[in-house]
């Protein structure tokens, strides 16, 4: 049963990551991330950049989606690892 949830968590991260595009606003990204049920995200806001990392403990943090924003809170990079 745990394997099922781990797979679903991995798919949640993957498909959400595919939804993001360069130029998307921070608000739009947050609206989508607030729908997660098997994943979690963290926000790292530094003077250089704002970064969101989405991953899941159910998949042992083996997959992640990183979204980086410019100073106008627009997506400039999306990375799925």
mmCIF file of the N, C-alpha and C atoms, coordinates in Angstrom:
data_MODEL
# 
_entry.id   MODEL 
# 
loop_
_atom_site.group_PDB 
_atom_site.id 
_atom_site.type_symbol 
_atom_site.label_atom_id 
_atom_site.label_alt_id 
_atom_site.label_comp_id 
_atom_site.label_asym_id 
_atom_site.label_entity_id 
_atom_site.label_seq_id 
_atom_site.pdbx_PDB_ins_code 
_atom_site.Cartn_x 
_atom_site.Cartn_y 
_atom_site.Cartn_z 
_atom_site.occupancy 
_atom_site.B_iso_or_equiv 
_atom_site.pdbx_formal_charge 
_atom_site.auth_seq_id 
_atom_site.auth_comp_id 
_atom_site.auth_asym_id 
_atom_site.auth_atom_id 
_atom_site.pdbx_PDB_model_num 
ATOM 1   N N  . UNK A 1 1  ? 0.817  -1.189 0.000   1.00 0.00 ? 1  UNK A N  1 
ATOM 2   C CA . UNK A 1 1  ? 0.000  0.000  0.000   1.00 0.00 ? 1  UNK A CA 1 
ATOM 3   C C  . UNK A 1 1  ? 0.869  1.265  0.000   1.00 0.00 ? 1  UNK A C  1 
ATOM 4   N N  . UNK A 1 2  ? 1.965  1.239  0.762   1.00 0.00 ? 2  UNK A N  1 
ATOM 5   C CA . UNK A 1 2  ? 2.849  2.404  0.799   1.00 0.00 ? 2  UNK A CA 1 
ATOM 6   C C  . UNK A 1 2  ? 3.409  2.706  -0.588  1.00 0.00 ? 2  UNK A C  1 
ATOM 7   N N  . UNK A 1 3  ? 3.723  1.648  -1.350  1.00 0.00 ? 3  UNK A N  1 
ATOM 8   C CA . UNK A 1 3  ? 4.249  1.836  -2.701  1.00 0.00 ? 3  UNK A CA 1 
ATOM 9   C C  . UNK A 1 3  ? 3.288  2.609  -3.583  1.00 0.00 ? 3  UNK A C  1 
ATOM 10  N N  . UNK A 1 4  ? 2.010  2.368  -3.412  1.00 0.00 ? 4  UNK A N  1 
ATOM 11  C CA . UNK A 1 4  ? 0.992  3.088  -4.185  1.00 0.00 ? 4  UNK A CA 1 
ATOM 12  C C  . UNK A 1 4  ? 1.059  4.582  -3.891  1.00 0.00 ? 4  UNK A C  1 
ATOM 13  N N  . UNK A 1 5  ? 1.105  4.944  -2.601  1.00 0.00 ? 5  UNK A N  1 
ATOM 14  C CA . UNK A 1 5  ? 1.149  6.352  -2.230  1.00 0.00 ? 5  UNK A CA 1 
ATOM 15  C C  . UNK A 1 5  ? 2.463  7.014  -2.653  1.00 0.00 ? 5  UNK A C  1 
ATOM 16  N N  . UNK A 1 6  ? 3.557  6.269  -2.581  1.00 0.00 ? 6  UNK A N  1 
ATOM 17  C CA . UNK A 1 6  ? 4.847  6.808  -3.017  1.00 0.00 ? 6  UNK A CA 1 
ATOM 18  C C  . UNK A 1 6  ? 4.803  7.129  -4.509  1.00 0.00 ? 6  UNK A C  1 
ATOM 19  N N  . UNK A 1 7  ? 4.216  6.239  -5.297  1.00 0.00 ? 7  UNK A N  1 
ATOM 20  C CA . UNK A 1 7  ? 4.091  6.469  -6.736  1.00 0.00 ? 7  UNK A CA 1 
ATOM 21  C C  . UNK A 1 7  ? 3.175  7.654  -7.021  1.00 0.00 ? 7  UNK A C  1 
ATOM 22  N N  . UNK A 1 8  ? 2.067  7.736  -6.314  1.00 0.00 ? 8  UNK A N  1 
ATOM 23  C CA . UNK A 1 8  ? 1.137  8.853  -6.514  1.00 0.00 ? 8  UNK A CA 1 
ATOM 24  C C  . UNK A 1 8  ? 1.777  10.183 -6.123  1.00 0.00 ? 8  UNK A C  1 
ATOM 25  N N  . UNK A 1 9  ? 2.581  10.184 -5.077  1.00 0.00 ? 9  UNK A N  1 
ATOM 26  C CA . UNK A 1 9  ? 3.275  11.403 -4.661  1.00 0.00 ? 9  UNK A CA 1 
ATOM 27  C C  . UNK A 1 9  ? 4.272  11.832 -5.740  1.00 0.00 ? 9  UNK A C  1 
ATOM 28  N N  . UNK A 1 10 ? 4.984  10.878 -6.284  1.00 0.00 ? 10 UNK A N  1 
ATOM 29  C CA . UNK A 1 10 ? 5.940  11.179 -7.357  1.00 0.00 ? 10 UNK A CA 1 
ATOM 30  C C  . UNK A 1 10 ? 5.210  11.768 -8.569  1.00 0.00 ? 10 UNK A C  1 
ATOM 31  N N  . UNK A 1 11 ? 4.064  11.195 -8.917  1.00 0.00 ? 11 UNK A N  1 
ATOM 32  C CA . UNK A 1 11 ? 3.285  11.709 -10.050 1.00 0.00 ? 11 UNK A CA 1 
ATOM 33  C C  . UNK A 1 11 ? 2.752  13.110 -9.760  1.00 0.00 ? 11 UNK A C  1 
ATOM 34  N N  . UNK A 1 12 ? 2.351  13.363 -8.515  1.00 0.00 ? 12 UNK A N  1 
ATOM 35  C CA . UNK A 1 12 ? 1.846  14.689 -8.167  1.00 0.00 ? 12 UNK A CA 1 
ATOM 36  C C  . UNK A 1 12 ? 2.926  15.749 -8.388  1.00 0.00 ? 12 UNK A C  1 
ATOM 37  N N  . UNK A 1 13 ? 4.141  15.482 -7.931  1.00 0.00 ? 13 UNK A N  1 
ATOM 38  C CA . UNK A 1 13 ? 5.248  16.421 -8.129  1.00 0.00 ? 13 UNK A CA 1 
ATOM 39  C C  . UNK A 1 13 ? 5.523  16.603 -9.622  1.00 0.00 ? 13 UNK A C  1 
ATOM 40  N N  . UNK A 1 14 ? 5.578  15.517 -10.349 1.00 0.00 ? 14 UNK A N  1 
ATOM 41  C CA . UNK A 1 14 ? 5.888  15.561 -11.782 1.00 0.00 ? 14 UNK A CA 1 
ATOM 42  C C  . UNK A 1 14 ? 4.845  16.380 -12.555 1.00 0.00 ? 14 UNK A C  1 
ATOM 43  N N  . UNK A 1 15 ? 3.569  16.061 -12.364 1.00 0.00 ? 15 UNK A N  1 
ATOM 44  C CA . UNK A 1 15 ? 2.541  16.725 -13.157 1.00 0.00 ? 15 UNK A CA 1 
ATOM 45  C C  . UNK A 1 15 ? 2.358  18.186 -12.752 1.00 0.00 ? 15 UNK A C  1 
ATOM 46  N N  . UNK A 1 16 ? 2.512  18.493 -11.480 1.00 0.00 ? 16 UNK A N  1 
ATOM 47  C CA . UNK A 1 16 ? 2.463  19.897 -11.093 1.00 0.00 ? 16 UNK A CA 1 
ATOM 48  C C  . UNK A 1 16 ? 3.616  20.665 -11.722 1.00 0.00 ? 16 UNK A C  1 
ATOM 49  N N  . UNK A 1 17 ? 4.790  20.062 -11.722 1.00 0.00 ? 17 UNK A N  1 
ATOM 50  C CA . UNK A 1 17 ? 5.955  20.720 -12.300 1.00 0.00 ? 17 UNK A CA 1 
ATOM 51  C C  . UNK A 1 17 ? 5.726  21.017 -13.788 1.00 0.00 ? 17 UNK A C  1 
ATOM 52  N N  . UNK A 1 18 ? 5.056  20.119 -14.482 1.00 0.00 ? 18 UNK A N  1 
ATOM 53  C CA . UNK A 1 18 ? 4.755  20.331 -15.906 1.00 0.00 ? 18 UNK A CA 1 
ATOM 54  C C  . UNK A 1 18 ? 3.789  21.494 -16.133 1.00 0.00 ? 18 UNK A C  1 
ATOM 55  N N  . UNK A 1 19 ? 3.007  21.835 -15.114 1.00 0.00 ? 19 UNK A N  1 
ATOM 56  C CA . UNK A 1 19 ? 2.025  22.915 -15.247 1.00 0.00 ? 19 UNK A CA 1 
ATOM 57  C C  . UNK A 1 19 ? 2.651  24.300 -15.254 1.00 0.00 ? 19 UNK A C  1 
ATOM 58  N N  . UNK A 1 20 ? 3.865  24.422 -14.738 1.00 0.00 ? 20 UNK A N  1 
ATOM 59  C CA . UNK A 1 20 ? 4.485  25.732 -14.602 1.00 0.00 ? 20 UNK A CA 1 
ATOM 60  C C  . UNK A 1 20 ? 5.241  26.112 -15.867 1.00 0.00 ? 20 UNK A C  1 
ATOM 61  N N  . UNK A 1 21 ? 5.190  27.408 -16.192 1.00 0.00 ? 21 UNK A N  1 
ATOM 62  C CA . UNK A 1 21 ? 5.859  27.926 -17.382 1.00 0.00 ? 21 UNK A CA 1 
ATOM 63  C C  . UNK A 1 21 ? 6.610  29.194 -17.029 1.00 0.00 ? 21 UNK A C  1 
ATOM 64  N N  . UNK A 1 22 ? 7.650  29.468 -17.786 1.00 0.00 ? 22 UNK A N  1 
ATOM 65  C CA . UNK A 1 22 ? 8.353  30.735 -17.620 1.00 0.00 ? 22 UNK A CA 1 
ATOM 66  C C  . UNK A 1 22 ? 7.352  31.874 -17.788 1.00 0.00 ? 22 UNK A C  1 
ATOM 67  N N  . UNK A 1 23 ? 7.455  32.858 -16.909 1.00 0.00 ? 23 UNK A N  1 
ATOM 68  C CA . UNK A 1 23 ? 6.547  33.999 -16.963 1.00 0.00 ? 23 UNK A CA 1 
ATOM 69  C C  . UNK A 1 23 ? 5.345  33.880 -16.049 1.00 0.00 ? 23 UNK A C  1 
ATOM 70  N N  . UNK A 1 24 ? 5.051  32.667 -15.536 1.00 0.00 ? 24 UNK A N  1 
ATOM 71  C CA . UNK A 1 24 ? 3.945  32.511 -14.591 1.00 0.00 ? 24 UNK A CA 1 
ATOM 72  C C  . UNK A 1 24 ? 4.219  33.344 -13.342 1.00 0.00 ? 24 UNK A C  1 
ATOM 73  N N  . UNK A 1 25 ? 3.173  33.883 -12.751 1.00 0.00 ? 25 UNK A N  1 
ATOM 74  C CA . UNK A 1 25 ? 3.336  34.697 -11.548 1.00 0.00 ? 25 UNK A CA 1 
ATOM 75  C C  . UNK A 1 25 ? 3.479  33.812 -10.308 1.00 0.00 ? 25 UNK A C  1 
ATOM 76  N N  . UNK A 1 26 ? 4.077  34.386 -9.292  1.00 0.00 ? 26 UNK A N  1 
ATOM 77  C CA . UNK A 1 26 ? 4.215  33.695 -8.012  1.00 0.00 ? 26 UNK A CA 1 
ATOM 78  C C  . UNK A 1 26 ? 2.837  33.315 -7.472  1.00 0.00 ? 26 UNK A C  1 
ATOM 79  N N  . UNK A 1 27 ? 1.876  34.209 -7.597  1.00 0.00 ? 27 UNK A N  1 
ATOM 80  C CA . UNK A 1 27 ? 0.516  33.938 -7.113  1.00 0.00 ? 27 UNK A CA 1 
ATOM 81  C C  . UNK A 1 27 ? -0.103 32.741 -7.824  1.00 0.00 ? 27 UNK A C  1 
ATOM 82  N N  . UNK A 1 28 ? 0.067  32.670 -9.136  1.00 0.00 ? 28 UNK A N  1 
ATOM 83  C CA . UNK A 1 28 ? -0.462 31.551 -9.906  1.00 0.00 ? 28 UNK A CA 1 
ATOM 84  C C  . UNK A 1 28 ? 0.166  30.228 -9.468  1.00 0.00 ? 28 UNK A C  1 
ATOM 85  N N  . UNK A 1 29 ? 1.480  30.236 -9.289  1.00 0.00 ? 29 UNK A N  1 
ATOM 86  C CA . UNK A 1 29 ? 2.178  29.024 -8.839  1.00 0.00 ? 29 UNK A CA 1 
ATOM 87  C C  . UNK A 1 29 ? 1.666  28.608 -7.465  1.00 0.00 ? 29 UNK A C  1 
ATOM 88  N N  . UNK A 1 30 ? 1.532  29.578 -6.558  1.00 0.00 ? 30 UNK A N  1 
ATOM 89  C CA . UNK A 1 30 ? 1.065  29.260 -5.208  1.00 0.00 ? 30 UNK A CA 1 
ATOM 90  C C  . UNK A 1 30 ? -0.356 28.707 -5.225  1.00 0.00 ? 30 UNK A C  1 
ATOM 91  N N  . UNK A 1 31 ? -1.203 29.262 -6.073  1.00 0.00 ? 31 UNK A N  1 
ATOM 92  C CA . UNK A 1 31 ? -2.575 28.742 -6.170  1.00 0.00 ? 31 UNK A CA 1 
ATOM 93  C C  . UNK A 1 31 ? -2.573 27.267 -6.545  1.00 0.00 ? 31 UNK A C  1 
ATOM 94  N N  . UNK A 1 32 ? -1.691 26.874 -7.453  1.00 0.00 ? 32 UNK A N  1 
ATOM 95  C CA . UNK A 1 32 ? -1.612 25.464 -7.839  1.00 0.00 ? 32 UNK A CA 1 
ATOM 96  C C  . UNK A 1 32 ? -0.983 24.619 -6.736  1.00 0.00 ? 32 UNK A C  1 
ATOM 97  N N  . UNK A 1 33 ? 0.058  25.145 -6.105  1.00 0.00 ? 33 UNK A N  1 
ATOM 98  C CA . UNK A 1 33 ? 0.730  24.367 -5.060  1.00 0.00 ? 33 UNK A CA 1 
ATOM 99  C C  . UNK A 1 33 ? -0.158 24.165 -3.836  1.00 0.00 ? 33 UNK A C  1 
ATOM 100 N N  . UNK A 1 34 ? -1.071 25.064 -3.612  1.00 0.00 ? 34 UNK A N  1 
ATOM 101 C CA . UNK A 1 34 ? -1.970 24.917 -2.461  1.00 0.00 ? 34 UNK A CA 1 
ATOM 102 C C  . UNK A 1 34 ? -2.998 23.814 -2.651  1.00 0.00 ? 34 UNK A C  1 
ATOM 103 N N  . UNK A 1 35 ? -2.951 23.124 -3.796  1.00 0.00 ? 35 UNK A N  1 
ATOM 104 C CA . UNK A 1 35 ? -3.852 21.991 -4.035  1.00 0.00 ? 35 UNK A CA 1 
ATOM 105 C C  . UNK A 1 35 ? -3.191 20.646 -3.725  1.00 0.00 ? 35 UNK A C  1 
ATOM 106 N N  . UNK A 1 36 ? -1.911 20.631 -3.371  1.00 0.00 ? 36 UNK A N  1 
ATOM 107 C CA . UNK A 1 36 ? -1.214 19.355 -3.176  1.00 0.00 ? 36 UNK A CA 1 
ATOM 108 C C  . UNK A 1 36 ? -1.782 18.601 -1.988  1.00 0.00 ? 36 UNK A C  1 
ATOM 109 N N  . UNK A 1 37 ? -1.768 17.285 -2.108  1.00 0.00 ? 37 UNK A N  1 
ATOM 110 C CA . UNK A 1 37 ? -2.242 16.457 -0.998  1.00 0.00 ? 37 UNK A CA 1 
ATOM 111 C C  . UNK A 1 37 ? -1.200 15.441 -0.556  1.00 0.00 ? 37 UNK A C  1 
ATOM 112 N N  . UNK A 1 38 ? -0.264 15.084 -1.434  1.00 0.00 ? 38 UNK A N  1 
ATOM 113 C CA . UNK A 1 38 ? 0.745  14.081 -1.089  1.00 0.00 ? 38 UNK A CA 1 
ATOM 114 C C  . UNK A 1 38 ? 2.153  14.667 -1.074  1.00 0.00 ? 38 UNK A C  1 
ATOM 115 N N  . UNK A 1 39 ? 2.260  15.946 -1.357  1.00 0.00 ? 39 UNK A N  1 
ATOM 116 C CA . UNK A 1 39 ? 3.559  16.602 -1.453  1.00 0.00 ? 39 UNK A CA 1 
ATOM 117 C C  . UNK A 1 39 ? 3.595  17.772 -0.480  1.00 0.00 ? 39 UNK A C  1 
ATOM 118 N N  . UNK A 1 40 ? 4.763  18.391 -0.434  1.00 0.00 ? 40 UNK A N  1 
ATOM 119 C CA . UNK A 1 40 ? 4.931  19.592 0.368   1.00 0.00 ? 40 UNK A CA 1 
ATOM 120 C C  . UNK A 1 40 ? 5.888  20.517 -0.360  1.00 0.00 ? 40 UNK A C  1 
ATOM 121 N N  . UNK A 1 41 ? 5.843  21.781 -0.007  1.00 0.00 ? 41 UNK A N  1 
ATOM 122 C CA . UNK A 1 41 ? 6.743  22.729 -0.651  1.00 0.00 ? 41 UNK A CA 1 
ATOM 123 C C  . UNK A 1 41 ? 7.357  23.653 0.389   1.00 0.00 ? 41 UNK A C  1 
ATOM 124 N N  . UNK A 1 42 ? 8.500  24.200 0.023   1.00 0.00 ? 42 UNK A N  1 
ATOM 125 C CA . UNK A 1 42 ? 9.152  25.193 0.865   1.00 0.00 ? 42 UNK A CA 1 
ATOM 126 C C  . UNK A 1 42 ? 9.508  26.392 -0.007  1.00 0.00 ? 42 UNK A C  1 
ATOM 127 N N  . UNK A 1 43 ? 9.531  27.557 0.606   1.00 0.00 ? 43 UNK A N  1 
ATOM 128 C CA . UNK A 1 43 ? 9.859  28.791 -0.098  1.00 0.00 ? 43 UNK A CA 1 
ATOM 129 C C  . UNK A 1 43 ? 11.127 29.358 0.517   1.00 0.00 ? 43 UNK A C  1 
ATOM 130 N N  . UNK A 1 44 ? 12.098 29.606 -0.340  1.00 0.00 ? 44 UNK A N  1 
ATOM 131 C CA . UNK A 1 44 ? 13.360 30.216 0.076   1.00 0.00 ? 44 UNK A CA 1 
ATOM 132 C C  . UNK A 1 44 ? 13.418 31.588 -0.581  1.00 0.00 ? 44 UNK A C  1 
ATOM 133 N N  . UNK A 1 45 ? 13.278 32.630 0.216   1.00 0.00 ? 45 UNK A N  1 
ATOM 134 C CA . UNK A 1 45 ? 13.227 33.993 -0.306  1.00 0.00 ? 45 UNK A CA 1 
ATOM 135 C C  . UNK A 1 45 ? 14.469 34.741 0.167   1.00 0.00 ? 45 UNK A C  1 
ATOM 136 N N  . UNK A 1 46 ? 15.397 34.953 -0.747  1.00 0.00 ? 46 UNK A N  1 
ATOM 137 C CA . UNK A 1 46 ? 16.635 35.660 -0.435  1.00 0.00 ? 46 UNK A CA 1 
ATOM 138 C C  . UNK A 1 46 ? 16.680 36.954 -1.247  1.00 0.00 ? 46 UNK A C  1 
ATOM 139 N N  . UNK A 1 47 ? 17.603 37.847 -0.945  1.00 0.00 ? 47 UNK A N  1 
ATOM 140 C CA . UNK A 1 47 ? 17.714 39.066 -1.751  1.00 0.00 ? 47 UNK A CA 1 
ATOM 141 C C  . UNK A 1 47 ? 18.032 38.786 -3.224  1.00 0.00 ? 47 UNK A C  1 
ATOM 142 N N  . UNK A 1 48 ? 18.671 37.661 -3.509  1.00 0.00 ? 48 UNK A N  1 
ATOM 143 C CA . UNK A 1 48 ? 19.035 37.344 -4.890  1.00 0.00 ? 48 UNK A CA 1 
ATOM 144 C C  . UNK A 1 48 ? 17.880 36.748 -5.680  1.00 0.00 ? 48 UNK A C  1 
ATOM 145 N N  . UNK A 1 49 ? 17.058 35.908 -5.039  1.00 0.00 ? 49 UNK A N  1 
ATOM 146 C CA . UNK A 1 49 ? 15.982 35.226 -5.765  1.00 0.00 ? 49 UNK A CA 1 
ATOM 147 C C  . UNK A 1 49 ? 14.982 34.614 -4.806  1.00 0.00 ? 49 UNK A C  1 
ATOM 148 N N  . UNK A 1 50 ? 13.850 34.260 -5.362  1.00 0.00 ? 50 UNK A N  1 
ATOM 149 C CA . UNK A 1 50 ? 12.839 33.498 -4.630  1.00 0.00 ? 50 UNK A CA 1 
ATOM 150 C C  . UNK A 1 50 ? 12.773 32.133 -5.286  1.00 0.00 ? 50 UNK A C  1 
ATOM 151 N N  . UNK A 1 51 ? 12.787 31.084 -4.454  1.00 0.00 ? 51 UNK A N  1 
ATOM 152 C CA . UNK A 1 51 ? 12.799 29.714 -4.966  1.00 0.00 ? 51 UNK A CA 1 
ATOM 153 C C  . UNK A 1 51 ? 11.775 28.888 -4.191  1.00 0.00 ? 51 UNK A C  1 
ATOM 154 N N  . UNK A 1 52 ? 11.021 28.096 -4.925  1.00 0.00 ? 52 UNK A N  1 
ATOM 155 C CA . UNK A 1 52 ? 10.096 27.139 -4.315  1.00 0.00 ? 52 UNK A CA 1 
ATOM 156 C C  . UNK A 1 52 ? 10.581 25.743 -4.681  1.00 0.00 ? 52 UNK A C  1 
ATOM 157 N N  . UNK A 1 53 ? 10.622 24.884 -3.679  1.00 0.00 ? 53 UNK A N  1 
ATOM 158 C CA . UNK A 1 53 ? 10.972 23.486 -3.916  1.00 0.00 ? 53 UNK A CA 1 
ATOM 159 C C  . UNK A 1 53 ? 9.787  22.625 -3.501  1.00 0.00 ? 53 UNK A C  1 
ATOM 160 N N  . UNK A 1 54 ? 9.324  21.805 -4.427  1.00 0.00 ? 54 UNK A N  1 
ATOM 161 C CA . UNK A 1 54 ? 8.205  20.888 -4.201  1.00 0.00 ? 54 UNK A CA 1 
ATOM 162 C C  . UNK A 1 54 ? 8.749  19.470 -4.193  1.00 0.00 ? 54 UNK A C  1 
ATOM 163 N N  . UNK A 1 55 ? 8.426  18.708 -3.153  1.00 0.00 ? 55 UNK A N  1 
ATOM 164 C CA . UNK A 1 55 ? 8.821  17.304 -3.094  1.00 0.00 ? 55 UNK A CA 1 
ATOM 165 C C  . UNK A 1 55 ? 7.884  16.575 -2.138  1.00 0.00 ? 55 UNK A C  1 
ATOM 166 N N  . UNK A 1 56 ? 8.187  15.309 -1.885  1.00 0.00 ? 56 UNK A N  1 
ATOM 167 C CA . UNK A 1 56 ? 7.292  14.537 -1.034  1.00 0.00 ? 56 UNK A CA 1 
ATOM 168 C C  . UNK A 1 56 ? 8.065  13.559 -0.159  1.00 0.00 ? 56 UNK A C  1 
ATOM 169 N N  . UNK A 1 57 ? 7.745  13.549 1.126   1.00 0.00 ? 57 UNK A N  1 
ATOM 170 C CA . UNK A 1 57 ? 8.357  12.540 1.991   1.00 0.00 ? 57 UNK A CA 1 
ATOM 171 C C  . UNK A 1 57 ? 7.905  11.129 1.621   1.00 0.00 ? 57 UNK A C  1 
ATOM 172 N N  . UNK A 1 58 ? 6.744  11.007 0.998   1.00 0.00 ? 58 UNK A N  1 
ATOM 173 C CA . UNK A 1 58 ? 6.243  9.687  0.612   1.00 0.00 ? 58 UNK A CA 1 
ATOM 174 C C  . UNK A 1 58 ? 7.091  9.041  -0.477  1.00 0.00 ? 58 UNK A C  1 
ATOM 175 N N  . UNK A 1 59 ? 7.780  9.868  -1.258  1.00 0.00 ? 59 UNK A N  1 
ATOM 176 C CA . UNK A 1 59 ? 8.675  9.321  -2.277  1.00 0.00 ? 59 UNK A CA 1 
ATOM 177 C C  . UNK A 1 59 ? 10.133 9.461  -1.822  1.00 0.00 ? 59 UNK A C  1 
ATOM 178 N N  . UNK A 1 60 ? 10.317 9.579  -0.518  1.00 0.00 ? 60 UNK A N  1 
ATOM 179 C CA . UNK A 1 60 ? 11.650 9.669  0.107   1.00 0.00 ? 60 UNK A CA 1 
ATOM 180 C C  . UNK A 1 60 ? 12.451 10.842 -0.445  1.00 0.00 ? 60 UNK A C  1 
ATOM 181 N N  . UNK A 1 61 ? 11.750 11.889 -0.849  1.00 0.00 ? 61 UNK A N  1 
ATOM 182 C CA . UNK A 1 61 ? 12.383 13.103 -1.396  1.00 0.00 ? 61 UNK A CA 1 
ATOM 183 C C  . UNK A 1 61 ? 13.283 12.805 -2.594  1.00 0.00 ? 61 UNK A C  1 
ATOM 184 N N  . UNK A 1 62 ? 13.003 11.728 -3.317  1.00 0.00 ? 62 UNK A N  1 
ATOM 185 C CA . UNK A 1 62 ? 13.824 11.351 -4.468  1.00 0.00 ? 62 UNK A CA 1 
ATOM 186 C C  . UNK A 1 62 ? 13.524 12.185 -5.703  1.00 0.00 ? 62 UNK A C  1 
ATOM 187 N N  . UNK A 1 63 ? 12.360 12.785 -5.761  1.00 0.00 ? 63 UNK A N  1 
ATOM 188 C CA . UNK A 1 63 ? 12.012 13.661 -6.872  1.00 0.00 ? 63 UNK A CA 1 
ATOM 189 C C  . UNK A 1 63 ? 11.674 15.039 -6.315  1.00 0.00 ? 63 UNK A C  1 
ATOM 190 N N  . UNK A 1 64 ? 11.995 16.057 -7.096  1.00 0.00 ? 64 UNK A N  1 
ATOM 191 C CA . UNK A 1 64 ? 11.654 17.403 -6.658  1.00 0.00 ? 64 UNK A CA 1 
ATOM 192 C C  . UNK A 1 64 ? 11.449 18.304 -7.867  1.00 0.00 ? 64 UNK A C  1 
ATOM 193 N N  . UNK A 1 65 ? 10.706 19.345 -7.642  1.00 0.00 ? 65 UNK A N  1 
ATOM 194 C CA . UNK A 1 65 ? 10.483 20.377 -8.644  1.00 0.00 ? 65 UNK A CA 1 
ATOM 195 C C  . UNK A 1 65 ? 10.945 21.689 -8.015  1.00 0.00 ? 65 UNK A C  1 
ATOM 196 N N  . UNK A 1 66 ? 11.828 22.376 -8.711  1.00 0.00 ? 66 UNK A N  1 
ATOM 197 C CA . UNK A 1 66 ? 12.327 23.660 -8.239  1.00 0.00 ? 66 UNK A CA 1 
ATOM 198 C C  . UNK A 1 66 ? 11.850 24.743 -9.187  1.00 0.00 ? 66 UNK A C  1 
ATOM 199 N N  . UNK A 1 67 ? 11.269 25.792 -8.618  1.00 0.00 ? 67 UNK A N  1 
ATOM 200 C CA . UNK A 1 67 ? 10.765 26.914 -9.401  1.00 0.00 ? 67 UNK A CA 1 
ATOM 201 C C  . UNK A 1 67 ? 11.489 28.161 -8.901  1.00 0.00 ? 67 UNK A C  1 
ATOM 202 N N  . UNK A 1 68 ? 12.128 28.886 -9.808  1.00 0.00 ? 68 UNK A N  1 
ATOM 203 C CA . UNK A 1 68 ? 12.875 30.089 -9.442  1.00 0.00 ? 68 UNK A CA 1 
ATOM 204 C C  . UNK A 1 68 ? 12.206 31.300 -10.086 1.00 0.00 ? 68 UNK A C  1 
ATOM 205 N N  . UNK A 1 69 ? 12.114 32.371 -9.298  1.00 0.00 ? 69 UNK A N  1 
ATOM 206 C CA . UNK A 1 69 ? 11.431 33.595 -9.723  1.00 0.00 ? 69 UNK A CA 1 
ATOM 207 C C  . UNK A 1 69 ? 12.420 34.756 -9.838  1.00 0.00 ? 69 UNK A C  1 
ATOM 208 N N  . UNK A 1 70 ? 12.092 35.700 -10.717 1.00 0.00 ? 70 UNK A N  1 
ATOM 209 C CA . UNK A 1 70 ? 12.883 36.919 -10.824 1.00 0.00 ? 70 UNK A CA 1 
ATOM 210 C C  . UNK A 1 70 ? 12.391 37.933 -9.788  1.00 0.00 ? 70 UNK A C  1 
ATOM 211 N N  . UNK A 1 71 ? 12.898 39.154 -9.867  1.00 0.00 ? 71 UNK A N  1 
ATOM 212 C CA . UNK A 1 71 ? 12.537 40.185 -8.894  1.00 0.00 ? 71 UNK A CA 1 
ATOM 213 C C  . UNK A 1 71 ? 11.116 40.715 -9.071  1.00 0.00 ? 71 UNK A C  1 
ATOM 214 N N  . UNK A 1 72 ? 10.487 40.390 -10.192 1.00 0.00 ? 72 UNK A N  1 
ATOM 215 C CA . UNK A 1 72 ? 9.083  40.767 -10.392 1.00 0.00 ? 72 UNK A CA 1 
ATOM 216 C C  . UNK A 1 72 ? 8.141  39.607 -10.077 1.00 0.00 ? 72 UNK A C  1 
ATOM 217 N N  . UNK A 1 73 ? 8.658  38.582 -9.410  1.00 0.00 ? 73 UNK A N  1 
ATOM 218 C CA . UNK A 1 73 ? 7.863  37.390 -9.031  1.00 0.00 ? 73 UNK A CA 1 
ATOM 219 C C  . UNK A 1 73 ? 7.310  36.655 -10.242 1.00 0.00 ? 73 UNK A C  1 
ATOM 220 N N  . UNK A 1 74 ? 8.094  36.578 -11.297 1.00 0.00 ? 74 UNK A N  1 
ATOM 221 C CA . UNK A 1 74 ? 7.748  35.795 -12.481 1.00 0.00 ? 74 UNK A CA 1 
ATOM 222 C C  . UNK A 1 74 ? 8.702  34.607 -12.570 1.00 0.00 ? 74 UNK A C  1 
ATOM 223 N N  . UNK A 1 75 ? 8.174  33.460 -12.974 1.00 0.00 ? 75 UNK A N  1 
ATOM 224 C CA . UNK A 1 75 ? 8.993  32.261 -13.092 1.00 0.00 ? 75 UNK A CA 1 
ATOM 225 C C  . UNK A 1 75 ? 10.060 32.460 -14.175 1.00 0.00 ? 75 UNK A C  1 
ATOM 226 N N  . UNK A 1 76 ? 11.309 32.131 -13.818 1.00 0.00 ? 76 UNK A N  1 
ATOM 227 C CA . UNK A 1 76 ? 12.377 32.195 -14.814 1.00 0.00 ? 76 UNK A CA 1 
ATOM 228 C C  . UNK A 1 76 ? 13.007 30.821 -15.060 1.00 0.00 ? 76 UNK A C  1 
ATOM 229 N N  . UNK A 1 77 ? 12.777 29.870 -14.145 1.00 0.00 ? 77 UNK A N  1 
ATOM 230 C CA . UNK A 1 77 ? 13.365 28.540 -14.316 1.00 0.00 ? 77 UNK A CA 1 
ATOM 231 C C  . UNK A 1 77 ? 12.518 27.508 -13.590 1.00 0.00 ? 77 UNK A C  1 
ATOM 232 N N  . UNK A 1 78 ? 12.275 26.387 -14.264 1.00 0.00 ? 78 UNK A N  1 
ATOM 233 C CA . UNK A 1 78 ? 11.588 25.245 -13.679 1.00 0.00 ? 78 UNK A CA 1 
ATOM 234 C C  . UNK A 1 78 ? 12.478 24.037 -13.889 1.00 0.00 ? 78 UNK A C  1 
ATOM 235 N N  . UNK A 1 79 ? 12.719 23.299 -12.825 1.00 0.00 ? 79 UNK A N  1 
ATOM 236 C CA . UNK A 1 79 ? 13.592 22.136 -12.927 1.00 0.00 ? 79 UNK A CA 1 
ATOM 237 C C  . UNK A 1 79 ? 12.957 20.950 -12.200 1.00 0.00 ? 79 UNK A C  1 
ATOM 238 N N  . UNK A 1 80 ? 12.873 19.824 -12.894 1.00 0.00 ? 80 UNK A N  1 
ATOM 239 C CA . UNK A 1 80 ? 12.368 18.592 -12.290 1.00 0.00 ? 80 UNK A CA 1 
ATOM 240 C C  . UNK A 1 80 ? 13.541 17.626 -12.164 1.00 0.00 ? 80 UNK A C  1 
ATOM 241 N N  . UNK A 1 81 ? 13.824 17.226 -10.951 1.00 0.00 ? 81 UNK A N  1 
ATOM 242 C CA . UNK A 1 81 ? 14.937 16.301 -10.696 1.00 0.00 ? 81 UNK A CA 1 
ATOM 243 C C  . UNK A 1 81 ? 14.444 15.043 -10.025 1.00 0.00 ? 81 UNK A C  1 
# 
